[in-house]
Amino acid sequence: MNGYDELEKALRSGNPDLKERIAGELLEHCNTEEIWRSDTGRSPQNFSEPSYGGFCRIVNPRDLPRRRNFASTEGLAVLVHSILHIEYSAIDLAMDAVYRFREMPAAYRRDWLEVAADEIRHFGMLREILRSLGYDYGDFPVHRGLFDAAVHTASDALERMAVIPRHYEATGLDVNPQIVRKLLPHRSRPEVARLLEALEIIYREEIEHVRKGDRWFRYLCERRGLEPAATFRRILRRYALDKKERRINVEARKSAGFSCPELRELGAERCEE
């Protein structure tokens, strides 16, 4: 077994069960250096289409169904589907972080295989809820924003760590409590109660995912002699991601490694060390 060949197989496949099997096997053998020898002469492949392209209709973000009216079954399903799509995309992002950046240490490899396993579990929880509502993954259109972000950062692990975990996943920490607040009036519905439980699990574990991204971002900054906060701002500007965030989840981001000066720069009104 070659770990990188297995990851490529998982990244090309739209089968979550195959991704789960491969992630589990690679985690089990993560410290077996023989399977991570990239001696086949094949460099990481660049993927032109996301693995969900065969069963999801991809549209411009402005053409997505609006996430509102959570009192209706369809409205709730649209919300669950949008979160489910993020979790599916996150599976591939975590696997790609291992597949693509082969010069990184073994601890990095284990971190992102663990993240992939978490995202697979999140996907499974949410898919069960969506199916209980009478829908399945692919029943609503999706956008490919996270896939495109991965494509744009495919040549540099530093930029990948900045853009995916430190920006997009951290933004998820900001948004999660807002979604919970909107769902609370409907928590008497069994599906909403289950969704709230799933969102709490995802929230706790995503803090750790962002923390892992922060750790490896800072590791790469140190190796390159770069100042982390300034480097992060520069990368956000490069990808036009540097707008001030209105609702920064200060405590969650601090737990994940952000400093107060950095959070104030991102738009937090108050942050105490």
C-alpha positions in Angstrom: 0.0 0.0 0.0 1.2 3.5 -0.9 -0.4 6.2 1.2 -0.3 8.8 -1.5 -1.9 6.5 -4.0 -4.7 5.7 -1.6 -5.3 9.4 -0.9 -5.5 10.1 -4.6 -8.1 7.3 -4.9 -10.1 8.8 -2.1 -9.8 12.4 -3.5 -11.1 11.2 -6.9 -14.0 9.3 -5.5 -17.4 10.6 -4.6 -18.0 7.7 -2.2 -17.9 8.8 1.4 -17.6 5.1 2.5 -14.4 4.7 0.5 -13.0 7.9 1.9 -13.8 6.6 5.5 -12.1 3.3 4.8 -9.0 4.9 3.4 -8.7 7.5 6.1 -9.0 4.8 8.8 -6.4 2.5 7.2 -3.9 5.4 6.7 -4.4 6.6 10.3 -3.8 3.0 11.5 -0.5 2.9 9.5 0.3 6.6 9.8 3.7 5.9 11.5 4.7 3.2 8.9 7.2 5.3 6.9 7.4 2.8 4.1 3.9 3.6 2.9 4.7 7.3 2.7 7.7 7.0 0.3 6.9 8.9 -2.8 9.2 7.0 -5.0 6.9 6.2 -7.9 8.0 9.3 -9.8 4.5 10.7 -9.7 4.0 14.1 -8.2 0.7 15.2 -6.7 -2.0 15.5 -9.3 -4.0 18.7 -9.8 -7.7 18.1 -9.8 -9.9 20.1 -12.2 -13.2 19.1 -10.7 -14.4 18.4 -7.2 -15.2 14.8 -6.3 -18.9 15.7 -5.7 -19.2 17.0 -9.2 -20.8 13.7 -10.4 -23.8 14.0 -8.1 -24.1 17.6 -7.1 -25.3 20.5 -9.3 -22.7 23.2 -9.0 -23.9 26.8 -9.3 -22.7 30.3 -8.6 -23.1 31.1 -4.9 -25.7 33.8 -5.6 -27.9 31.1 -7.2 -28.0 28.9 -4.1 -31.3 28.4 -2.2 -31.8 30.9 0.6 -31.3 29.5 4.1 -34.4 30.7 5.8 -37.8 29.5 7.1 -36.4 26.8 9.3 -40.0 26.0 10.5 -40.6 24.2 7.2 -39.1 20.8 6.3 -37.6 22.0 3.1 -36.2 25.1 4.7 -34.5 23.1 7.4 -33.2 20.6 4.8 -31.6 23.4 2.8 -29.7 24.5 5.9 -28.6 21.0 6.7 -27.6 20.4 3.1 -25.4 23.5 3.0 -23.6 22.5 6.2 -23.3 18.9 5.0 -21.7 20.2 1.8 -19.1 22.1 3.8 -18.3 18.9 5.8 -18.0 16.8 2.7 -15.6 19.4 1.2 -13.6 19.5 4.4 -13.0 15.7 4.1 -11.3 16.3 0.8 -9.4 19.4 2.0 -7.9 17.4 4.9 -6.9 14.5 2.7 -5.5 16.8 0.1 -3.4 18.6 2.8 -1.6 15.2 3.4 -1.6 14.2 -0.3 -0.1 17.4 -1.6 2.4 18.6 0.9 4.7 15.6 1.2 7.6 17.5 2.6 5.8 18.1 5.9 6.6 16.2 9.1 4.9 13.0 10.2 3.0 14.8 12.9 1.4 17.1 10.3 0.3 14.0 8.4 -1.3 12.5 11.5 -3.0 15.8 12.3 -4.8 16.1 9.0 -5.7 12.4 8.8 -7.4 12.9 12.2 -9.2 15.9 10.8 -10.4 13.9 7.8 -11.7 11.2 10.2 -13.6 13.9 12.2 -15.1 15.5 9.0 -16.2 12.1 7.8 -18.0 11.5 11.2 -19.6 15.0 11.0 -20.8 14.2 7.4 -22.4 11.0 8.6 -24.3 12.7 11.5 -25.6 15.4 9.2 -26.5 13.1 6.4 -28.7 11.0 8.8 -30.5 14.2 9.8 -31.0 15.2 6.1 -32.3 11.8 5.2 -34.8 11.9 8.1 -36.2 15.0 6.5 -36.7 13.1 3.2 -33.7 14.4 1.3 -30.1 13.4 0.6 -26.8 14.9 -0.4 -27.1 16.2 -3.9 -30.7 17.1 -3.8 -29.9 20.9 -3.6 -27.3 22.8 -5.7 -23.9 23.6 -4.2 -21.0 25.9 -4.9 -17.4 25.0 -5.3 -15.8 27.8 -3.3 -13.7 25.6 -0.9 -12.5 23.4 -3.8 -11.4 26.5 -5.7 -9.6 27.8 -2.6 -7.7 24.5 -2.5 -6.8 24.7 -6.1 -5.5 28.3 -5.6 -3.3 27.3 -2.7 -2.1 23.9 -4.1 1.5 25.1 -4.5 2.2 26.3 -1.0 1.4 24.7 2.4 1.8 28.0 4.1 -1.0 29.6 2.0 -3.1 26.5 2.4 -2.9 26.6 6.2 -3.7 30.4 6.2 -6.7 30.2 3.8 -8.4 27.0 4.7 -8.2 26.4 8.5 -7.1 29.9 9.6 -9.6 31.7 7.4 -12.5 29.5 6.2 -12.7 27.1 9.2 -12.2 30.0 11.6 -15.1 31.8 9.9 -17.2 28.7 10.6 -16.5 29.2 14.3 -17.9 32.7 14.0 -21.1 31.5 12.2 -21.9 28.4 14.2 -23.4 30.2 17.2 -25.4 32.4 14.9 -27.0 29.4 13.3 -27.7 27.8 16.7 -29.5 31.0 17.8 -31.8 30.9 14.8 -32.6 27.2 15.4 -33.3 27.4 19.1 -37.0 28.6 18.6 -37.6 25.3 16.7 -35.8 22.9 19.0 -39.0 21.1 19.9 -38.8 19.4 16.5 -36.7 16.1 16.9 -34.7 16.9 13.7 -33.7 20.4 15.0 -32.8 18.9 18.4 -30.5 16.4 16.7 -29.1 19.2 14.5 -28.3 21.3 17.5 -26.5 18.4 19.1 -24.5 17.8 15.9 -23.6 21.5 15.6 -22.3 21.4 19.2 -20.0 18.5 18.5 -18.8 20.1 15.2 -18.1 23.4 17.0 -15.9 21.8 19.7 -14.0 19.7 17.2 -13.6 22.5 14.6 -11.8 24.6 17.3 -9.2 21.8 17.4 -9.0 21.8 13.5 -8.3 25.5 13.4 -5.7 25.0 16.2 -4.0 22.4 14.1 -4.0 24.8 11.1 -2.6 27.6 13.3 0.1 25.3 14.6 1.4 24.3 11.1 1.0 27.9 9.8 3.2 29.1 12.6 5.6 26.2 12.0 6.0 27.2 8.4 6.4 30.9 9.2 9.2 30.1 11.7 11.0 28.0 9.1 10.8 30.8 6.6 11.6 33.6 9.0 8.2 35.2 8.6 6.2 37.1 11.2 2.9 35.2 11.4 0.3 38.0 11.8 1.8 40.1 9.0 2.1 37.0 6.8 -1.5 36.1 7.4 -2.8 39.6 6.5 -0.7 39.5 3.3 -2.1 36.1 2.3 -5.7 37.3 3.0 -5.1 40.4 0.8 -3.7 38.3 -2.0 -6.9 36.2 -2.1 -9.2 39.2 -1.5 -10.2 37.7 1.9 -9.2 40.7 4.0 -12.5 42.3 4.7 -13.3 43.1 8.3 -15.5 40.4 9.9 -18.5 41.8 11.7 -19.0 39.0 14.2 -15.7 37.5 15.4 -16.1 34.6 17.8 -13.2 35.9 20.0 -13.2 33.1 22.6 -13.3 30.3 20.0 -10.6 31.9 17.9 -8.4 32.6 20.9 -8.7 28.9 21.9 -7.6 28.0 18.3 -4.4 30.1 18.5 -5.3 33.7 17.4 -3.9 36.5 19.4 -5.9 39.6 20.6 -4.0 42.0 18.4 -4.7 39.8 15.4 -8.4 39.5 16.3 -8.7 43.2 16.6 -7.1 43.6 13.2 -9.7 41.2 11.8 -12.5 43.3 13.2 -13.1 42.2 16.9 -14.4 45.1 18.9 -13.0 43.7 22.2 -10.4 41.1 23.1 -8.8 40.6 26.5 -5.5 38.7 26.8 
